Structure formats: structure tokens, C-alpha cells
Amino acid sequence: MTYRWTDIQEIARDLAQTHQDVDPQYIRFTDLHRWVCALPQFSDDPKKSNEKILEAIQAAWMDEVE
């Protein structure tokens, strides 16, 4: 399965596993964007992200680690 920007929960789960030492509450969106694009399953256009999508990924990631 490949991820698109709309696969918020799946992306958040993978980020939580990949970056266990990171508190997602304090992540910069530039880092978040880079890390999402670096996920092996991610195949969407990096230019299609926006602040709303990154905020949703961040919130889902915070839920994953709680």
C-alpha cells in the first residue's frame, strides 16, 4: 500500500514508529513534511501538502503517542 497526503492515520502511525524519540507537539512543519515524504510507503506529490494537512498529521501523531 502506498500513502497519499489524505492517509493521515497511517502516516501518523508510521511516523510514531519511525521517530519514537520525537515529541510531535513540538515538531516543525518543515521537518514533518520532510519525514512524511521520506516514508517508504509515501508516493504522493510533495507539493500537494498544506498547513491543514500537516496539522492533521501532527494531531493524529500526538494521539498515537498518548
VEXLO-965147 format. One line per 3 residues: their letters; for each residue x, y, z of N, C-alpha, C. Coordinates in Angstrom, 3 decimals. Last residue first. Layout:
BEGIN
A> X/Y/Z/X/Y/Z/X/Y/Z ~ ...
This chain:
BEGIN
EVE> -0.037/9.012/22.740/-0.711/9.106/24.054/-1.199/7.750/24.516 ~ 0.854/8.656/20.184/1.837/8.502/21.263/1.210/8.622/22.660 ~ -1.421/9.112/18.604/-0.732/7.816/18.558/0.181/7.611/19.758
DMW> -1.988/11.794/19.032/-2.931/10.778/19.532/-2.261/9.402/19.581 ~ 0.159/12.888/17.628/0.072/13.112/19.072/-0.890/12.107/19.707 ~ -0.607/12.080/15.061/0.639/11.563/15.636/0.611/11.736/17.157
AAQ> -2.860/13.663/14.707/-3.005/12.203/14.722/-1.772/11.547/15.334 ~ -1.630/16.188/14.716/-2.636/15.852/15.736/-2.813/14.343/15.839 ~ 0.027/15.980/12.415/0.604/16.242/13.738/-0.373/15.824/14.848
IAE> -1.919/15.655/10.442/-0.938/14.591/10.676/-0.325/14.751/12.062 ~ -3.184/18.144/10.661/-3.950/16.917/10.896/-3.017/15.740/11.173 ~ -1.100/19.862/9.956/-1.697/19.962/11.288/-2.463/18.688/11.634
LIK> -0.747/19.077/7.295/0.328/18.846/8.256/-0.179/18.949/9.688 ~ -3.210/19.957/6.233/-2.853/18.537/6.196/-1.776/18.237/7.232 ~ -2.963/22.738/6.678/-4.094/21.993/7.234/-3.782/20.493/7.288
ENS> -0.712/23.462/5.160/-0.677/23.564/6.616/-1.796/22.755/7.274 ~ -0.285/20.951/2.587/-0.531/22.315/3.042/-0.573/22.312/4.571 ~ 0.946/19.085/-0.254/0.654/19.265/1.167/0.344/20.733/1.447
KKP> 1.709/18.834/-2.855/0.273/18.839/-2.585/-0.062/18.991/-1.106 ~ 4.399/18.525/-3.228/3.865/19.886/-3.356/2.380/19.975/-3.022 ~ 4.902/15.787/-3.211/5.254/16.599/-2.037/4.660/18.002/-2.067
DDS> 2.539/13.542/-4.348/3.318/14.715/-4.759/3.630/15.577/-3.529 ~ 2.869/10.285/-2.788/2.111/11.428/-3.299/3.072/12.566/-3.680 ~ 3.916/8.064/-1.563/4.121/8.217/-3.006/3.365/9.394/-3.612
FQP> 5.210/6.322/1.177/4.645/7.579/0.692/4.951/7.772/-0.787 ~ 6.516/4.133/2.157/5.202/3.912/1.556/4.603/5.177/0.936 ~ 8.881/5.179/3.299/8.968/4.296/2.124/7.629/4.105/1.402
LAC> 8.993/8.630/4.090/8.439/7.318/4.408/8.451/6.433/3.161 ~ 9.743/11.122/3.243/10.787/10.100/3.322/10.251/8.717/3.680 ~ 7.500/12.694/3.506/7.966/12.395/2.140/9.020/11.293/2.133
VWR> 7.503/12.872/6.303/6.406/12.197/5.599/6.881/11.780/4.207 ~ 9.851/14.352/6.720/9.751/12.990/7.244/8.625/12.210/6.580 ~ 9.216/16.814/5.509/10.364/16.037/5.036/10.258/14.581/5.475
HLD> 7.057/17.624/7.100/6.896/17.438/5.664/8.008/16.546/5.107 ~ 8.344/17.843/9.591/7.231/16.912/9.400/7.043/16.601/7.922 ~ 10.152/19.935/9.099/10.639/18.587/9.414/9.558/17.542/9.173
TFR> 8.315/21.986/8.630/9.307/21.672/7.596/9.888/20.277/7.833 ~ 6.898/22.107/11.001/6.226/21.584/9.812/7.207/21.275/8.690 ~ 8.540/20.915/13.903/8.380/21.981/12.895/7.751/21.358/11.649
IYQ> 7.122/19.546/16.860/7.757/19.353/15.552/7.526/20.569/14.653 ~ 6.003/19.366/19.349/6.985/20.424/19.116/7.683/20.310/17.760 ~ 4.340/17.205/19.395/3.764/18.505/19.751/4.700/19.648/19.369
PDV> 5.809/14.920/18.996/5.174/15.556/17.833/4.554/16.917/18.133 ~ 8.845/14.294/20.193/7.545/14.714/20.707/6.854/15.484/19.587 ~ 10.821/11.533/19.228/10.350/12.884/18.916/8.993/13.129/19.570
DQH> 11.628/8.937/19.356/12.262/9.874/20.283/11.794/11.315/20.099 ~ 10.415/7.574/17.296/9.946/7.336/18.665/10.504/8.339/19.666 ~ 9.964/7.644/14.404/10.579/8.728/15.177/10.105/8.665/16.634
TQA> 8.640/5.365/13.490/9.936/5.726/12.917/10.690/6.742/13.778 ~ 6.232/5.300/14.882/7.146/4.159/14.962/8.549/4.538/14.512 ~ 5.129/7.739/14.191/5.286/7.420/15.609/6.259/6.257/15.791
LDR> 5.008/7.443/11.415/5.907/8.443/11.996/6.162/8.159/13.468 ~ 3.030/5.455/11.221/4.392/5.182/10.759/5.397/6.187/11.328 ~ 0.824/6.876/12.263/1.274/5.636/12.887/2.716/5.315/12.500
AIE> 0.601/8.976/10.412/0.885/9.263/11.817/1.413/8.022/12.531 ~ -0.070/7.534/8.088/1.170/8.323/8.131/1.569/8.581/9.579 ~ -2.544/6.521/8.881/-1.461/5.609/8.525/-0.105/6.316/8.590
QID> -4.029/8.895/9.275/-3.809/7.951/10.372/-2.632/7.020/10.099 ~ -3.972/10.167/6.654/-3.484/10.822/7.874/-3.110/9.799/8.961 ~ -3.980/10.048/3.755/-3.866/8.873/4.627/-3.264/9.286/5.983
TWR> -3.783/12.245/2.137/-5.054/12.033/2.831/-5.031/10.834/3.777 ~ -1.348/12.079/0.846/-1.496/13.062/1.925/-2.778/12.845/2.731 ~ -0.942/8.527/0.469/-1.155/9.859/-0.092/-1.340/10.796/1.094
YTM> 0.978/5.544/0.425/0.273/6.613/1.124/0.182/7.863/0.265 ~ 0.486/2.202/-0.774/1.204/3.476/-0.802/0.322/4.550/-0.169 ~ 0.850/-1.196/0.000/0.000/0.000/0.000/0.888/1.250/0.000
